[in-house]
């Protein structure tokens, strides 16, 4: 994979490949979009950390822009979220039945709805790092017919956070450990560790707020008929 991405970094096509991979990742979570972003950023770090001198008769190699790479990844992330959200919104009874059969999707849908209704969408941002979390959240928000103004801002924050984190991992990994397999492997491992931690947070049952707990206790202790 390093050789393939290394060849792509010599062309502006790397941006299109990254964007397409990130968009499709919401429907096919097995796609290694994060690995691709990290590898491209690692290659860019290697190109910027040394003076790229063309040999006699050889064309100068294209050096990817980290800013453009980050913008492509973030924009594609939000676009993919919106496509999945709209498809789930129009999914109809068949999609509703499919979600009802999935305990994971049902739980995520309930937690997401509660979070968005309170005006806090941190769950959307955290789920962006979890394996398949982006798919679950986007489909759950659409199937629950959450308002786009509740979902879109948090999707944008999640996309930017994920893109900056992934590109940063690749860049600093390439700067500190080199553009070989070691730098890329350490950066990818850091991405997977963040994903594992996010998955634990997303799957953890929601705890009632202190206000809700106090209200429940007051109701439970109130005399009957009050």
Number of C-alpha atoms within 10 A of each C-alpha: 9 16 8 8 16 17 13 18 23 16 13 13 12 20 22 14 16 20 25 17 22 31 23 20 22 27 18 13 15 11 14 13 22 24 21 23 30 28 32 29 29 32 29 26 26 24 19 16 15 9 8 13 10 10 8 6 6 8 9 11 14 14 17 23 17 19 10 11 22 26 18 21 29 24 18 23 28 22 21 24 31 21 18 24 26 17 16 20 20 12 14 11 10 9 16 16 10 11 19 14 11 11 10 12 19 18 19 23 24 14 19 26 21 14 17 20 13 10 11 14 22 15 20 28 22 21 25 27 26 24 17 18 25 27 23 25 28 30 29 27 28 24 23 17 15 18 12 14 9 18 24 19 14 19 27 19 18 25 29 21 17 22 25 19 19 26 28 20 25 34 29 18 27 29 20 12 18 18 25 15 14 13 23 27 17 16 26 22 14 17 21 17 14 16 20 15 13 21 19 12 15 20 15 9 11 13 8 10 9 9 9 11 12 12 12 13 11 11 12 10 9 10 8 7 4 5
